Amino acid sequence: MKKVLGALLLGATIVSAFIAYSMYTNHSAKQTAAIEQKQAAKKAEKRTEKKKKPVLKVEDLTYQLKDSRTGQVMKEFKPVHYKDKDVYDQEIKQLASELAKGIDTPMQNIKMDANGSLTGGSKQIILKEAELVKNLQNLNTKQLDVKVPIYETAPNVTAASAKGIADVSLASYSTRFRPSDTSRNRNVQLSAEAINNVVLGPGDSFSYNQTVGERTAERGYQPAPEIINKQLVMGIGGGICQTSSTLFNAIDGAGLQVTARSHHSKHVGYVPAGRDATVSWGGPDFKFTNNKDYPVIIKAYANVNTGVLTVDVRTSQHAI
């Protein structure tokens, strides 16, 4: 009897244990399934959110073009044609050109007065268009500020470096004109006065049009013959090309670097063929740079009585 009861008790214990184990297993499986289900739901939610989140594109953004000197915003720019390379390149080159027109300022050269003191002068300001175009070609969605590269260069002359600057002639050149042609001679005289005593330090640039300025009746310039399209016509300031051509021959003889020069459409009589430098306001200009490691001064004088125009490029004795 005891054996039977023991067997029954053992069986009951085994059954109870099995039932308990089954219940535990089922509960754990349900918990695991619930956890996995939640994780799957979260992943699905993230995938959905990722799909819904818009992808940023350069052409959809607005960029701020900032002055490299001050950090100030110069213009807001939306690159709507960014994907169309040809159209976009043309657009940003035009943009760079327009911005440069409002920024670029030629150097105003320093002059020496009658007392030997330096006067005037202002820095050159240049917007590097090619550099800005490159910046606009390499836009991204993380950086919305675009540097507008603007550089300033002040005249490289000091009172100390200009001491004794007129002592030695590097090169001189003279041309002749008719003393009787009073209107033309007045133009030659005014333009010579404008370039007289200009001082250029090492690396300084010179623009004839910028230095002489616009030739107008209000500034004293007279009507005189000038060459346009191989024809002699009357124009305000006729004759100033003799000054620019004389200046070219002097600075060329001094070994300074010519950066811009144009020829007349027909031969002029005051310099040999090919040795002229035509200029016009808003048109051709004569430009050069002082490529020496010392400053130079331009001396120019038109003697209306003898009909001789002379340009002399000079420097100090200790500089050479």
C-alpha distance (Angstrom), angle and dihedral (degrees) to the residues before:
residue distance angle dihedral
M1 . . .
K2 3.80 . .
K3 3.76 89.7 .
V4 3.80 91.1 52.5
L5 3.82 92.2 49.3
G6 3.80 90.5 47.6
A7 3.75 91.4 51.0
L8 3.78 91.4 48.6
L9 3.81 91.4 48.6
L10 3.79 91.9 48.8
G11 3.79 91.0 49.0
A12 3.78 91.5 49.7
T13 3.81 90.4 50.1
I14 3.80 91.8 50.1
V15 3.81 91.6 48.1
S16 3.81 91.1 48.5
A17 3.78 91.1 48.8
F18 3.78 91.6 48.2
I19 3.79 91.8 49.4
A20 3.81 91.1 48.2
Y21 3.79 91.8 47.7
S22 3.80 91.0 48.6
M23 3.80 91.0 49.5
Y24 3.86 91.0 48.8
T25 3.77 92.8 46.9
N26 3.78 92.2 48.7
H27 3.81 91.1 48.3
S28 3.81 93.0 48.8
A29 3.76 91.7 47.4
K30 3.80 90.0 50.7
Q31 3.82 90.4 49.4
T32 3.80 92.1 48.5
A33 3.77 91.4 47.2
A34 3.80 90.4 49.3
I35 3.79 91.8 50.5
E36 3.78 92.3 47.3
Q37 3.78 90.1 47.5
K38 3.81 91.3 52.4
Q39 3.80 92.0 47.9
A40 3.78 91.1 49.1
A41 3.79 90.1 49.4
K42 3.83 91.1 51.2
K43 3.80 91.7 49.7
A44 3.78 90.7 49.1
E45 3.81 89.5 49.0
K46 3.80 91.5 51.5
R47 3.78 91.3 48.6
T48 3.78 89.6 51.1
E49 3.81 91.9 48.6
K50 3.79 90.5 48.5
K51 3.77 90.4 52.1
K52 3.79 91.4 48.3
K53 3.86 94.4 48.0
P54 3.83 108.5 96.3
V55 3.82 118.7 -120.8
L56 3.81 111.1 -123.4
K57 3.79 115.5 -124.3
V58 3.79 127.6 -167.5
E59 3.79 92.0 -128.2
D60 3.81 91.5 56.7
L61 3.81 95.1 55.1
T62 3.80 133.6 81.5
Y63 3.79 117.9 -131.2
Q64 3.78 129.4 -157.6
L65 3.79 116.5 -133.8
K66 3.80 106.6 -148.8
D67 3.80 131.4 -165.2
S68 3.82 106.6 -111.3
R69 3.81 90.4 -142.6
T70 3.80 100.1 51.5
G71 3.80 107.3 12.1
Q72 3.81 90.2 -125.1
V73 3.81 118.4 146.0
M74 3.80 109.9 -107.4
K75 3.78 98.2 176.7
E76 3.80 143.0 -10.0
F77 3.79 114.0 -126.0
K78 3.80 132.1 -166.1
P79 3.85 111.5 -165.2
V80 3.81 96.5 -150.0
H81 3.83 92.6 159.0
Y82 3.82 95.6 46.9
K83 3.82 94.0 123.2
D84 3.80 93.5 50.8
K85 3.82 99.2 72.7
D86 3.81 99.0 -169.4
V87 3.79 94.8 47.2
Y88 3.79 92.8 41.6
D89 3.82 94.3 49.0
Q90 3.79 90.6 51.5
E91 3.80 90.6 48.0
I92 3.81 96.2 51.1
K93 3.81 93.4 44.0
Q94 3.79 88.8 54.9
L95 3.81 90.0 46.7
A96 3.82 91.5 51.6
S97 3.80 91.0 48.3
E98 3.81 92.7 50.9
L99 3.80 92.6 48.8
A100 3.81 91.0 47.8
K101 3.81 91.6 54.2
G102 3.78 89.5 61.5
I103 3.81 94.0 44.1
D104 3.81 111.0 34.3
T105 3.79 112.9 99.7
P106 3.81 122.3 173.5
M107 3.78 119.8 -130.4
Q108 3.78 114.6 -91.9
N109 3.76 103.8 -142.3
I110 3.78 123.3 -130.8
K111 3.81 117.2 -112.6
M112 3.79 132.2 -156.9
D113 3.79 117.5 -127.1
A114 3.81 128.1 -144.9
N115 3.80 90.4 -87.7
G116 3.80 93.2 55.5
S117 3.82 93.8 -107.1
L118 3.81 123.0 136.0
T119 3.79 115.0 -116.5
G120 3.79 138.7 -179.7
G121 3.75 124.1 -4.2
S122 3.78 130.7 143.3
K123 3.78 135.1 -160.3
Q124 3.77 127.5 -93.5
I125 3.81 114.9 -116.9
I126 3.79 119.0 -160.8
L127 3.81 132.3 178.3
K128 3.81 106.6 -152.0
E129 3.81 99.5 -134.7
A130 3.82 96.6 -172.5
E131 3.80 90.9 52.5
L132 3.81 92.4 50.0
V133 3.82 90.9 48.8
K134 3.80 89.5 52.8
N135 3.82 91.0 50.5
L136 3.81 90.1 51.7
Q137 3.79 91.9 48.4
N138 3.81 90.9 57.1
L139 3.80 101.8 52.0
N140 3.81 121.2 149.4
T141 3.79 136.1 -174.1
K142 3.81 96.0 -112.4
Q143 3.80 100.9 56.8
L144 3.80 115.8 50.3
D145 3.82 96.6 173.5
V146 3.81 116.2 91.1
K147 3.81 120.3 -165.7
V148 3.79 116.1 -129.5
P149 3.84 101.9 -152.6
I150 3.81 108.7 -135.1
Y151 3.79 120.9 169.7
E152 3.79 130.2 -167.0
T153 3.80 126.7 -157.7
A154 3.79 121.9 -174.1
P155 3.83 123.0 -155.4
N156 3.79 108.2 -83.5
V157 3.80 98.8 -133.9
T158 3.81 132.9 110.9
A159 3.78 132.3 179.6
A160 3.80 89.2 -109.4
S161 3.81 95.1 51.2
A162 3.83 91.4 46.2
K163 3.80 94.9 52.8
G164 3.80 110.1 128.0
I165 3.80 90.4 -0.8
A166 3.83 95.0 150.1
D167 3.81 96.1 52.3
V168 3.82 101.4 96.9
S169 3.82 131.2 37.7
L170 3.80 115.6 -134.4
A171 3.81 93.4 -176.9
S172 3.80 138.1 -17.4
Y173 3.80 131.7 -164.9
S174 3.82 131.9 -174.4
T175 3.80 133.9 -166.9
R176 3.80 131.1 -175.8
F177 3.81 133.8 -127.9
R178 3.83 135.1 177.5
P179 3.82 111.6 -89.1
S180 3.81 89.3 -151.0
D181 3.83 93.5 63.6
T182 3.80 93.7 83.6
S183 3.82 99.4 171.4
R184 3.80 94.5 50.6
N185 3.78 91.5 41.8
R186 3.78 90.6 54.6
N187 3.82 89.4 56.3
V188 3.79 91.0 49.7
Q189 3.79 90.2 48.8
L190 3.83 94.4 49.4
S191 3.80 93.6 48.1
A192 3.81 91.3 47.2
E193 3.81 90.1 52.5
A194 3.81 89.6 50.8
I195 3.81 94.1 57.4
N196 3.80 95.8 36.6
N197 3.82 115.3 113.4
V198 3.81 95.1 8.2
V199 3.81 108.7 155.4
L200 3.81 121.2 -151.3
G201 3.78 121.4 -167.1
P202 3.81 123.1 -157.1
G203 3.80 108.6 -59.3
D204 3.82 94.7 8.6
S205 3.80 116.4 140.3
F206 3.81 129.0 -140.5
S207 3.80 129.7 -151.8
Y208 3.79 117.8 -169.4
N209 3.79 94.2 -156.1
Q210 3.80 91.9 47.6
T211 3.81 92.9 47.9
V212 3.81 98.4 43.3
G213 3.79 94.5 37.4
E214 3.78 129.2 -155.7
R215 3.75 114.6 -25.7
T216 3.80 106.4 -128.4
A217 3.79 137.1 152.5
E218 3.80 88.7 -117.5
R219 3.80 88.9 62.1
G220 3.80 92.0 50.2
Y221 3.80 101.1 -97.8
Q222 3.80 116.2 145.0
P223 3.81 134.7 -144.7
A224 3.80 109.2 -96.6
P225 3.82 138.3 150.7
E226 3.80 116.9 -74.6
I227 3.79 133.4 173.4
I228 3.81 116.8 -107.5
N229 3.81 120.9 166.2
K230 3.81 92.0 -15.2
Q231 3.80 91.2 -52.9
L232 3.81 131.3 108.4
V233 3.79 108.9 -126.2
M234 3.79 133.8 164.9
G235 3.77 115.9 -100.5
I236 3.79 139.7 158.1
G237 3.79 107.8 -93.4
G238 3.80 98.5 19.1
G239 3.80 108.7 168.4
I240 3.80 99.9 38.2
C241 3.81 89.3 107.7
Q242 3.80 87.3 69.7
T243 3.79 87.2 61.9
S244 3.81 93.4 47.4
S245 3.82 91.4 46.5
T246 3.81 92.2 48.7
L247 3.80 89.0 48.6
F248 3.82 90.9 50.5
N249 3.80 92.7 54.4
A250 3.80 91.7 48.3
I251 3.79 96.8 49.1
D252 3.79 91.4 41.6
G253 3.79 88.6 54.3
A254 3.80 89.2 49.8
G255 3.80 90.4 54.1
L256 3.80 97.8 -116.0
Q257 3.81 117.7 152.7
V258 3.81 116.7 -99.3
T259 3.82 110.8 -147.7
A260 3.83 101.7 173.5
R261 3.81 130.9 19.5
S262 3.79 134.7 150.7
H263 3.80 131.5 -169.3
H264 3.80 127.3 -128.4
S265 3.80 116.8 -104.9
K266 3.80 88.8 -116.1
H267 3.81 135.9 24.8
V268 3.80 118.8 -78.7
G269 3.78 121.3 -149.9
Y270 3.79 102.3 -138.2
V271 3.84 97.4 69.5
P272 3.83 132.9 29.6
A273 3.81 118.0 -90.5
G274 3.81 112.2 -73.5
R275 3.81 93.4 16.3
D276 3.81 97.2 95.0
A277 3.82 131.4 102.9
T278 3.78 115.1 -156.2
V279 3.81 120.3 -158.5
S280 3.80 137.4 -178.5
W281 3.77 133.7 174.6
G282 3.80 108.1 -95.2
G283 3.80 90.0 6.7
P284 3.81 137.2 62.3
D285 3.80 115.5 2.8
F286 3.77 133.9 -168.7
K287 3.80 112.7 -132.0
F288 3.77 136.7 171.4
T289 3.78 141.4 166.3
N290 3.77 131.2 -135.3
N291 3.79 99.7 -119.3
K292 3.80 93.2 176.7
D293 3.79 124.1 102.9
Y294 3.82 90.3 -124.4
P295 3.83 134.4 56.8
V296 3.80 123.8 -97.5
I297 3.79 133.7 -162.6
I298 3.82 127.8 -144.8
K299 3.77 117.1 -137.2
A300 3.80 116.8 -167.9
Y301 3.78 129.9 174.5
A302 3.79 132.4 170.8
N303 3.81 114.2 -160.3
V304 3.80 103.7 -157.8
N305 3.81 91.2 -172.7
T306 3.81 96.4 57.6
G307 3.82 96.2 26.6
V308 3.81 95.8 -124.6
L309 3.81 126.7 136.3
T310 3.80 116.1 -166.6
V311 3.79 129.8 -174.3
D312 3.80 118.2 -170.7
V313 3.82 126.5 -173.8
R314 3.80 110.7 -152.7
T315 3.79 141.4 174.9
S316 3.80 139.7 173.5
Q317 3.77 123.4 -71.5
H318 3.80 94.2 -122.5
A319 3.81 92.9 51.5
I320 3.80 96.6 67.7
